[in-house]
Amino acid sequence: MAARVVEAIAHDAVRGAEVPAFLLRHYLRTDGLSTSGADLRDALGVALAQALVLAGGDVTVIGRAAWLTLLVEATAVAEDERLLPAAVTLIVGLQAEWPAQTGIAEASASVEACLRAAEVVDPHPLVQCAIDQLERVIGGSYRPGEGLVRERDGLRVRCSLGDHVRAASALLTAFELTGRLPYSMLAEELTAIARRDPSPDDDDLVIQCEAARVLCRLAALHDDPGYRGAAVIATGADYCADASRILATQSARALAGSPAAAAAYGLALLDLLK
């Protein structure tokens, strides 16, 4: 996977944040000490330079949210004074769209990226505004036992797998920052509901990889005795095994697919191995 993304960067084939995000996390995981450490360092430098150019021109909410997360994580390893101003510009742009935002996947990705950015900018107003937006969007669509739903032609229709997965991911990040158990417990419920019934985007490789990453985060919570004692959790759940099955199913597609697909798979695999 690392070789695939390094090649993509070398050929200027990066279009989204998945490729540099995987490269950054892979580099951090190996401390740059793998046999290809020098190649990783060089490719990462090129990738972050490309990110500064590409991030501002991304027209999608989910794309800009992914770039923001990458820039925030990169501040920990790259001494580039342009990273933080670029991240702030993305935060301002994402926040400006919140009042009119109704798409659950887009809103969740936007909120989660801004919550993660709180570690490098003033967290107090940003975190509260992001939490308020998350509660507004999810609260308006959540129905107990049904998950996230929309009204369509007078009928109640369950939202897509992507909506549920990205909402669950944002809720887990909100829990990590606030310690509020209802957020993580709702994330677990939405994940269970999303996997219960078929969804139009079940065949989306990126969404499946994101689902595996959410399952890995839930598995980590279930491994925490303090959390198990405080939260209401699904008994008998083995989220690590569930994530493993998803990635085993998707591995051939990831190897044969685009560099972005390989990177999305690689990110999920890193979470599983961790």
BABA-410794 format. One record per residue (C-alpha): x, z, y; residue number from 1. Coordinates in Angstrom, 2 decimals. Each point is the difference from the previous one (the first is absolute). Example, Ala and Ser with C-alpha at 12.3 -4.5 7.8 and 13.67 -1.06 7.14 Angstrom:
BEGIN
REC;px;pz;py;i
REC;12.30;7.80;-4.50;1 .
REC;1.37;-0.66;3.44;2 .
***
This chain:
BEGIN
REC;px;pz;py;i
REC;0.00;0.00;0.00;1 .
REC;2.81;0.88;2.40;2 .
REC;1.72;-3.30;-0.68;3 .
REC;-3.24;-1.87;0.72;4 .
REC;-0.52;1.64;3.37;5 .
REC;3.67;-0.32;1.03;6 .
REC;-0.25;-3.72;-0.72;7 .
REC;-3.22;-0.26;2.02;8 .
REC;1.66;1.66;2.97;9 .
REC;3.04;-2.24;-0.26;10 .
REC;-2.25;-3.07;0.08;11 .
REC;-2.08;1.33;2.92;12 .
REC;-3.07;0.06;-2.26;13 .
REC;-1.34;3.35;1.19;14 .
REC;-3.52;-0.17;1.44;15 .
REC;-1.30;3.54;-0.50;16 .
REC;1.32;3.55;-0.11;17 .
REC;-0.07;0.38;-3.81;18 .
REC;3.41;-1.59;-0.58;19 .
REC;2.02;2.06;2.51;20 .
REC;-2.01;3.14;-0.88;21 .
REC;0.97;-0.30;-3.66;22 .
REC;3.59;-0.74;0.89;23 .
REC;0.17;3.05;2.27;24 .
REC;-1.46;2.36;-2.59;25 .
REC;2.14;-1.44;-2.78;26 .
REC;3.08;0.46;2.16;27 .
REC;-0.95;3.61;0.77;28 .
REC;-0.68;0.70;-3.66;29 .
REC;3.45;-1.21;-1.04;30 .
REC;1.74;1.37;3.13;31 .
REC;1.49;-3.47;0.28;32 .
REC;2.23;0.84;-2.97;33 .
REC;-1.31;-2.53;-2.49;34 .
REC;2.26;-2.81;-1.18;35 .
REC;-1.58;-2.19;2.68;36 .
REC;0.11;2.67;2.72;37 .
REC;1.86;-2.17;2.52;38 .
REC;-2.44;-2.86;-0.53;39 .
REC;-2.91;2.39;0.49;40 .
REC;1.45;1.36;3.24;41 .
REC;0.61;-3.46;1.39;42 .
REC;-3.43;-1.25;-1.02;43 .
REC;-1.66;3.10;1.43;44 .
REC;1.65;-0.55;3.36;45 .
REC;-1.23;-3.58;0.09;46 .
REC;-3.48;1.05;-1.15;47 .
REC;-0.38;2.60;2.74;48 .
REC;1.12;-2.51;2.62;49 .
REC;-2.64;-2.40;-1.33;50 .
REC;-2.59;2.78;0.04;51 .
REC;0.48;0.58;3.72;52 .
REC;-0.81;-3.65;0.60;53 .
REC;-2.87;-0.35;-2.48;54 .
REC;-1.85;3.27;0.55;55 .
REC;-1.35;-0.75;3.44;56 .
REC;-1.26;-3.44;-1.01;57 .
REC;-2.04;1.10;-3.02;58 .
REC;-3.67;-0.70;0.73;59 .
REC;-1.43;2.18;-2.80;60 .
REC;-0.70;3.73;0.28;61 .
REC;1.29;0.70;-3.50;62 .
REC;3.13;-2.02;0.69;63 .
REC;0.81;1.82;3.23;64 .
REC;-0.70;3.34;-1.67;65 .
REC;2.53;-0.87;-2.70;66 .
REC;2.59;-1.01;2.59;67 .
REC;-0.55;3.29;1.84;68 .
REC;0.60;2.01;-3.17;69 .
REC;3.18;-1.97;-0.66;70 .
REC;1.36;0.53;3.53;71 .
REC;-0.73;3.73;-0.18;72 .
REC;1.80;0.36;-3.34;73 .
REC;2.89;-2.11;1.28;74 .
REC;0.69;2.42;2.88;75 .
REC;1.37;2.42;-2.59;76 .
REC;2.80;-2.34;-1.06;77 .
REC;0.55;-2.59;2.74;78 .
REC;1.56;0.80;3.36;79 .
REC;-1.87;-2.69;1.88;80 .
REC;-1.50;1.08;3.30;81 .
REC;-2.58;-2.79;-0.22;82 .
REC;-1.81;1.48;-3.01;83 .
REC;-1.85;2.84;1.71;84 .
REC;-1.28;-2.04;3.00;85 .
REC;-1.20;-2.68;-2.41;86 .
REC;-1.81;2.65;-2.05;87 .
REC;-1.65;1.45;3.12;88 .
REC;-1.20;-3.46;1.01;89 .
REC;-1.62;-0.44;-3.41;90 .
REC;-1.64;3.45;0.23;91 .
REC;-1.51;-0.80;3.39;92 .
REC;-1.31;-3.33;-1.26;93 .
REC;-1.52;1.45;-3.15;94 .
REC;-1.65;2.87;1.87;95 .
REC;-1.53;-2.38;2.53;96 .
REC;-2.01;-1.62;-2.80;97 .
REC;-1.42;3.23;-1.44;98 .
REC;-3.20;0.29;2.08;99 .
REC;-1.35;-3.32;-1.28;100 .
REC;1.48;0.18;-3.50;101 .
REC;-2.40;0.05;-2.96;102 .
REC;2.03;-1.46;-2.87;103 .
REC;0.92;2.86;-2.33;104 .
REC;3.21;-1.46;-1.43;105 .
REC;1.26;-1.02;3.45;106 .
REC;-0.94;3.29;1.65;107 .
REC;1.52;2.04;-2.82;108 .
REC;3.28;-1.92;0.04;109 .
REC;0.17;0.28;3.80;110 .
REC;-0.69;3.74;0.00;111 .
REC;2.44;0.72;-2.81;112 .
REC;2.81;-1.89;1.73;113 .
REC;-0.60;1.95;3.21;114 .
REC;-0.09;3.29;-1.92;115 .
REC;3.35;-0.85;-1.57;116 .
REC;1.36;-0.91;3.43;117 .
REC;-0.69;3.54;1.19;118 .
REC;3.39;1.04;-1.38;119 .
REC;1.82;-2.03;2.67;120 .
REC;-2.37;0.21;2.99;121 .
REC;-1.98;2.82;1.65;122 .
REC;-2.27;0.97;-2.90;123 .
REC;-2.67;2.09;1.69;124 .
REC;-2.28;-2.58;1.68;125 .
REC;0.83;-2.71;-2.53;126 .
REC;-0.86;2.00;-3.11;127 .
REC;-3.30;1.30;1.36;128 .
REC;-1.11;-3.43;1.22;129 .
REC;0.93;-1.54;-3.36;130 .
REC;-1.86;2.70;-1.95;131 .
REC;-3.09;-0.50;2.19;132 .
REC;0.08;-3.76;-0.66;133 .
REC;0.42;0.51;-3.75;134 .
REC;-2.94;2.38;-0.16;135 .
REC;-2.16;-2.35;2.07;136 .
REC;0.61;-3.06;-2.16;137 .
REC;-0.06;1.67;-3.41;138 .
REC;-2.77;2.44;0.90;139 .
REC;-2.25;-2.86;1.01;140 .
REC;0.38;-1.75;-3.37;141 .
REC;0.43;2.81;-2.52;142 .
REC;-2.87;0.91;-2.30;143 .
REC;0.54;2.81;-2.55;144 .
REC;0.24;-1.42;-3.50;145 .
REC;0.03;-3.59;1.29;146 .
REC;3.20;-0.07;1.99;147 .
REC;0.26;-2.31;2.99;148 .
REC;-2.97;-2.30;0.50;149 .
REC;-1.29;-2.65;2.40;150 .
REC;-3.50;-1.11;0.82;151 .
REC;-0.43;-3.71;-0.79;152 .
REC;-3.37;-1.80;0.21;153 .
REC;-1.78;3.31;-0.26;154 .
REC;1.93;1.00;-3.11;155 .
REC;2.73;2.60;-0.41;156 .
REC;3.17;-1.64;-1.37;157 .
REC;3.15;1.83;-1.09;158 .
REC;3.07;-0.88;2.03;159 .
REC;2.99;-1.72;-1.54;160 .
REC;2.86;1.49;-1.97;161 .
REC;2.25;-0.60;2.99;162 .
REC;-2.31;1.99;2.27;163 .
REC;0.01;2.94;-2.41;164 .
REC;3.73;-0.10;-0.71;165 .
REC;1.06;-0.20;3.65;166 .
REC;-2.50;2.66;1.03;167 .
REC;1.31;2.28;-2.77;168 .
REC;3.59;-0.60;1.08;169 .
REC;-0.81;0.86;3.62;170 .
REC;-1.85;3.13;-1.09;171 .
REC;3.00;1.14;-2.05;172 .
REC;2.25;-0.46;3.02;173 .
REC;-2.48;1.92;2.14;174 .
REC;0.12;2.81;-2.58;175 .
REC;3.80;0.02;0.06;176 .
REC;-0.02;0.48;3.77;177 .
REC;-2.90;2.44;0.32;178 .
REC;-0.24;1.79;-3.35;179 .
REC;-3.78;-0.51;0.01;180 .
REC;-1.09;-0.11;-3.63;181 .
REC;-3.20;-2.03;0.60;182 .
REC;2.17;-3.00;0.87;183 .
REC;1.98;-0.02;-3.26;184 .
REC;-3.08;0.84;-2.07;185 .
REC;-1.93;-2.90;1.55;186 .
REC;2.99;-2.27;-0.64;187 .
REC;-0.16;0.92;-3.69;188 .
REC;-3.75;-0.63;-0.12;189 .
REC;0.31;-3.40;1.70;190 .
REC;2.78;-0.99;-2.41;191 .
REC;-2.13;0.91;-3.02;192 .
REC;-3.02;-1.91;1.34;193 .
REC;2.09;-3.05;0.86;194 .
REC;1.30;-0.23;-3.57;195 .
REC;-3.44;0.54;-1.53;196 .
REC;-1.63;-3.34;0.85;197 .
REC;1.35;-3.55;0.43;198 .
REC;0.84;-1.18;3.52;199 .
REC;0.57;-3.52;1.40;200 .
REC;3.63;0.84;0.81;201 .
REC;0.84;1.55;-3.39;202 .
REC;2.28;-2.99;-0.66;203 .
REC;1.99;0.49;3.21;204 .
REC;3.56;0.89;-1.01;205 .
REC;0.80;1.79;3.27;206 .
REC;-3.17;2.12;-0.18;207 .
REC;0.74;0.90;-3.62;208 .
REC;3.50;1.10;1.00;209 .
REC;-1.41;2.06;2.85;210 .
REC;-2.44;1.59;-2.44;211 .
REC;2.90;0.95;-2.26;212 .
REC;1.76;1.62;2.96;213 .
REC;-3.07;2.08;0.82;214 .
REC;-0.18;1.10;-3.64;215 .
REC;3.64;1.08;0.16;216 .
REC;-0.76;2.14;3.06;217 .
REC;-2.96;1.59;-1.75;218 .
REC;2.18;0.67;-3.04;219 .
REC;2.48;1.84;2.22;220 .
REC;-2.79;2.19;1.37;221 .
REC;-1.24;0.78;-3.51;222 .
REC;3.53;1.05;-0.93;223 .
REC;-0.01;2.62;2.78;224 .
REC;-1.27;3.36;-1.35;225 .
REC;-0.95;1.16;3.50;226 .
REC;-2.08;-3.09;0.59;227 .
REC;-1.70;0.25;-3.39;228 .
REC;-0.96;3.58;0.80;229 .
REC;-1.49;-0.86;3.38;230 .
REC;-1.70;-3.38;-0.47;231 .
REC;-2.79;-1.31;-2.17;232 .
REC;1.69;-2.67;-2.12;233 .
REC;-0.96;-2.34;-2.82;234 .
REC;0.75;1.80;-3.25;235 .
REC;1.90;-1.93;-2.63;236 .
REC;1.15;-2.68;2.42;237 .
REC;3.39;-1.60;-0.67;238 .
REC;0.61;-1.99;3.13;239 .
REC;3.62;-0.73;-0.82;240 .
REC;-1.05;-1.69;-3.24;241 .
REC;-2.72;-1.89;1.85;242 .
REC;2.53;-1.29;2.54;243 .
REC;2.34;-1.00;-2.82;244 .
REC;-2.75;-2.05;-1.65;245 .
REC;-0.78;-1.83;3.24;246 .
REC;3.63;-0.90;0.57;247 .
REC;0.51;-1.07;-3.61;248 .
REC;-2.99;-2.32;0.36;249 .
REC;1.29;-1.47;3.27;250 .
REC;3.70;-0.31;-0.84;251 .
REC;-0.03;-3.64;-1.11;252 .
REC;-1.90;-1.08;3.11;253 .
REC;2.39;1.93;2.23;254 .
REC;3.06;-1.64;-1.56;255 .
REC;-1.50;-3.46;0.27;256 .
REC;-1.55;0.43;3.43;257 .
REC;1.21;-0.13;3.58;258 .
REC;2.66;2.30;1.44;259 .
REC;-2.80;1.96;1.70;260 .
REC;-1.72;0.50;-3.36;261 .
REC;3.25;1.12;-1.59;262 .
REC;0.61;2.42;2.86;263 .
REC;-3.52;1.47;-0.21;264 .
REC;0.55;0.55;-3.72;265 .
REC;3.46;1.44;0.65;266 .
REC;-1.39;2.55;2.46;267 .
REC;-2.53;1.17;-2.58;268 .
REC;2.68;0.14;-2.69;269 .
REC;2.22;2.15;2.22;270 .
REC;-2.88;2.42;0.52;271 .
REC;-0.64;0.16;-3.74;272 .
REC;3.66;0.62;-0.82;273 .
REC;0.16;2.71;2.64;274 .
***
